[in-house]
Amino acid sequence: MKLCIALDNPSQEANLKLANELKEFSDNLWLKVGFRSYIRDGNEFIKKLRNLGYNVFLDLKLYDIPNTMADSAEEIAKLDVQMFNVHASSGKRAMEEVMNRLSKFKTRPLVLAVTALTSFENEEFKKIYNEDLEKKAIEFAKTAYKAGLDGVVCSVWESKKIKQETSNDFITLTPGIRPFKEESNDQKRVADLKMAKENMVDFIVVGRPIYKAKNPKEVVEKILKEIK
C-alpha cells in the first residue's frame, strides 16, 4: 500500500513548503495535485514537484466526449506525471479511446477511473445514477477494467469487491482516509488504515490529517510505519 498526499493547501508556497519538509520520504510518497492547485499553479508546479523527486497524481477527473478526453490524456502524458484519472461514467468508448491514444507513448501514466465520489451518500448517489452506490461503483469498475485502464478511484468499502470482480492487480486508490480516525469533514465514506489494509487498497489518499498537522513529518512517518 502506498501513501498519496493531497496538496490542497490554499497557496503554492504552502504546498511546496510541505513537499520540501517531506522530501526525505519522496521515494515512498506520491503527491496528488487537484483542480485547485492545478488551475492556480499550472504545469510549472508539477515540474517543481518532479524536481523534488516525487511521483505525481494529477487529479482532474476527465469527463467529456471521447475525442476530447483522448486529446486531453495525450497532453497530460507529456507533463511527466505518473498517474491521472477520468470519470468511469464517461463510458467504455471514451475510456478505450484514452488508452488507445496513450499507447503511442513508450512510458505512460497510470490511468484510473473514478467510480463514485467519496462525498456521496447512497441516497444522494441514487438520485443521480438510479442505482445503489456500491452496485454501480462495481459496475463502473468492471467497465474500466474491460476498457484497459489500470485501476479505479473508489472508497475503501468497494475496494476488495472490485478486485474480486476484476483482478488483484487492478489498482484501487481510495480518498477519504482518516488514518487515525480523525474528523471526516466533507467526506462521507471514510475509513482508517486498518480498514484500508483489510480491503486490499493499493493507494491511500490523505490530505487534512497531514497538511493541517502541527508536525506533518511525524504523521507521515507514523502512516508509513503502519502501512509497511
C-alpha positions as a printed Julia matrix, in Angstrom:
228×3 Matrix{Float64}:
   0.0    0.0     0.0
   1.32   3.43   -0.99
   0.65   6.82    0.57
  -0.5    9.69   -1.64
  -0.74  13.14   -0.06
  -3.37  15.58   -1.31
  -1.78  19.01   -1.84
  -4.85  21.08   -1.02
  -3.24  23.98    0.8
  -4.51  27.49   -0.08
  -1.25  28.54   -1.75
   1.53  27.1    -3.89
   4.03  28.28   -1.28
   2.34  26.21    1.44
   2.22  23.14   -0.79
   5.9   23.48   -1.74
   6.85  24.02    1.89
   5.13  20.73    2.76
   6.76  18.92   -0.19
  10.19  20.18    0.88
   9.59  19.2     4.52
   8.78  15.66    3.4
  11.48  15.37    0.73
  13.34  12.61    2.58
  10.28  10.39    2.04
   9.92  11.18   -1.68
  10.79   7.61   -2.73
   7.83   6.33   -0.71
   5.29   9.09   -1.33
   3.05  10.23   -4.14
   1.64  13.75   -4.27
  -1.85  14.49   -5.57
  -2.41  17.72   -7.48
  -6.1   18.52   -7.8
  -8.23  21.14   -9.55
  -7.46  23.99   -7.18
  -3.68  23.62   -7.24
  -3.51  22.88  -10.96
  -5.72  25.78  -12.03
  -3.8   28.16   -9.78
  -0.23  26.89  -10.23
  -0.22  25.02  -13.54
   2.44  22.87  -15.15
   5.34  24.68  -13.5
   4.1   23.44  -10.14
   4.21  19.85  -11.4
   7.79  20.39  -12.61
   8.79  21.65   -9.17
   7.34  18.55   -7.5
   9.04  16.26  -10.01
  12.36  18.04   -9.38
  11.97  17.17   -5.71
  11.77  13.51   -6.7
   8.06  12.86   -6.17
   5.66  10.81   -8.26
   2.66  12.99   -9.16
  -1.01  12.02   -9.41
  -2.89  14.64  -11.45
  -6.45  14.51  -10.16
  -8.54  16.28  -12.82
 -11.23  13.61  -13.37
 -11.59  14.0   -17.14
 -15.17  13.77  -18.38
 -16.05  14.82  -21.93
 -16.71  13.34  -25.36
 -14.26  10.53  -26.28
 -12.05  12.52  -28.64
 -11.69  15.46  -26.25
 -10.82  13.11  -23.39
  -8.23  11.37  -25.55
  -6.73  14.72  -26.65
  -6.5   15.8   -23.02
  -4.99  12.47  -21.93
  -2.31  12.84  -24.59
  -1.4   16.31  -23.31
  -1.32  15.05  -19.71
   1.06  12.25  -20.73
   3.5   14.93  -21.9
   3.56  16.59  -18.47
   5.68  13.89  -16.8
   3.0   12.9   -14.29
   2.83   9.29  -13.19
  -0.93   8.94  -12.78
  -4.17  10.73  -13.7
  -7.85   9.95  -13.69
 -11.04  10.07  -15.73
 -14.69   9.54  -14.82
 -15.9    6.0   -15.41
 -19.34   7.42  -16.2
 -17.84   8.87  -19.39
 -18.35   5.34  -20.75
 -16.35   2.47  -22.14
 -15.83   4.02  -25.58
 -14.28   7.17  -24.1
 -12.03   5.2   -21.77
 -10.91   2.93  -24.6
 -10.13   5.97  -26.74
  -7.97   7.39  -23.92
  -5.99   4.16  -23.65
  -5.63   3.84  -27.43
  -4.23   7.34  -27.62
  -1.75   6.69  -24.82
  -0.46   3.51  -26.48
   1.91   5.62  -28.63
   3.98   6.56  -25.56
   6.96   4.42  -24.53
   6.09   5.11  -20.94
   2.68   6.42  -19.99
   0.97   7.48  -16.76
  -1.26   5.07  -14.89
  -4.91   5.81  -15.7
  -7.62   5.38  -13.09
 -11.38   5.76  -13.4
 -13.44   7.5   -10.74
 -16.36   5.28   -9.73
 -18.29   7.26   -7.1
 -17.03  10.31   -5.27
 -16.47   9.63   -1.58
 -18.54  12.71   -0.73
 -21.67  10.82   -1.88
 -24.06   9.04    0.42
 -26.16   6.28   -1.12
 -29.45   8.18   -1.4
 -27.8   11.21   -2.97
 -25.94   8.98   -5.43
 -29.09   7.03   -6.28
 -30.95  10.19   -7.26
 -28.35  10.84   -9.93
 -27.48   7.34  -11.16
 -30.71   5.45  -10.35
 -28.7    2.67   -8.75
 -27.33   1.83   -5.32
 -23.86   3.25   -4.89
 -21.95   0.05   -4.21
 -23.57  -1.84   -7.08
 -22.94   0.96   -9.57
 -19.37   1.55   -8.37
 -18.53  -2.09   -9.03
 -20.24  -1.91  -12.43
 -18.2    1.19  -13.31
 -15.01  -0.57  -12.19
 -15.72  -3.6   -14.38
 -16.28  -1.32  -17.37
 -12.98   0.48  -16.69
 -11.2   -2.86  -16.4
 -12.61  -4.04  -19.74
 -11.59  -0.72  -21.31
  -7.97  -1.4   -20.36
  -7.48   1.1   -17.54
  -5.04   0.44  -14.72
  -7.47   0.83  -11.86
 -10.13   2.93  -10.17
 -10.72   5.58   -7.58
 -13.24   4.23   -5.09
 -13.96   4.15   -1.38
 -12.35   1.56    0.88
 -15.72  -0.16    1.14
 -15.74  -1.17   -2.54
 -12.04  -1.94   -2.98
 -11.97  -5.64   -2.14
 -15.16  -6.41   -4.07
 -13.83  -4.58   -7.12
 -10.67  -6.68   -7.08
 -12.77  -9.83   -6.78
 -14.77  -8.77   -9.85
 -11.72  -7.72  -11.89
  -8.19  -8.67  -10.79
  -5.97  -8.35   -7.72
  -3.62  -6.35   -9.96
  -6.34  -3.82  -10.79
  -5.37  -0.76   -8.76
  -7.68   0.73   -6.16
  -6.96   4.24   -4.91
  -9.07   5.43   -2.01
  -9.65   9.02   -0.89
 -11.38   9.78    2.38
  -8.71   8.14    4.52
  -8.58   9.29    8.11
  -5.51   7.33    9.25
  -6.14   7.53   12.97
  -9.91   8.18   12.99
  -9.71  11.97   12.55
 -12.8   14.04   11.65
 -14.35  13.15    8.28
 -15.15  16.79    7.26
 -16.9   16.8     3.84
 -16.16  13.14    3.13
 -18.97  10.66    3.84
 -17.48   7.22    3.21
 -14.26   7.38    5.18
 -12.01   4.69    6.65
  -8.85   4.24    8.66
  -5.58   2.44    7.81
  -6.71  -0.88    9.25
  -9.81  -0.91    7.07
  -7.76   0.06    4.01
  -5.39  -2.86    4.59
  -8.22  -5.32    5.11
  -9.81  -4.22    1.84
  -6.63  -4.61   -0.23
  -6.26  -0.92   -1.11
  -3.2   -0.06   -3.25
  -3.07   3.73   -2.74
  -4.47   5.71    0.17
  -5.01   9.45   -0.24
  -4.55  11.52    2.89
  -4.98  15.28    2.96
  -6.01  17.31    6.0
  -4.63  14.91    8.64
  -1.18  15.6     7.16
  -1.15  19.14    5.79
  -3.06  20.58    8.75
  -0.95  18.74   11.32
   1.42  20.67   13.6
   4.12  18.2    12.6
   3.33  16.71    9.15
   6.58  14.76    9.08
   5.65  12.94   12.26
   2.24  11.99   10.87
   3.78  10.73    7.61
   6.35   8.66    9.48
   3.59   7.12   11.57
   1.46   6.29    8.5
   4.4    4.8     6.55
   5.25   2.63    9.52
   1.63   1.38    9.71
   1.31   0.54    6.01
   4.62  -1.32    5.52
